[in-house]
């Protein structure tokens, strides 16, 4: 198993920021903030599943071919290999907790399909 995350690590992204809250063998937990009107890339992962727990605001979430509009509190499961994306259609910051589980937990395990910020 590989887990490259460290508690307290964080990164600013064009859409907002993420911060690692906890790590262990086979899991990582992040707090993710998304600015109003922004969205993460449409992506998939080869080595991890994710569970998203929406704790603040509203979100438009795509998993595979299904799209859903959610308001906090809500939760979504993303299986390994599934296309997924989350967007903030609201006027305030959207916050969700991401629980990653899998054999390889690393930012390099992101295959971007489309991206608003030219990172494909």
Buried (B, 14 or more C-beta within 10 A) or exposed (E): EEBEBEEEBEEEBEBBBBBBBEBEEBBBBBBBBBBEEBBBBBBBBEBBBBBBBBBBBBBBBBBEEEEEEBEBEBEBEBEBBBBBBBBBBBEEBBBBBBBBBBEBBBEEBBBEEEBEEEEE
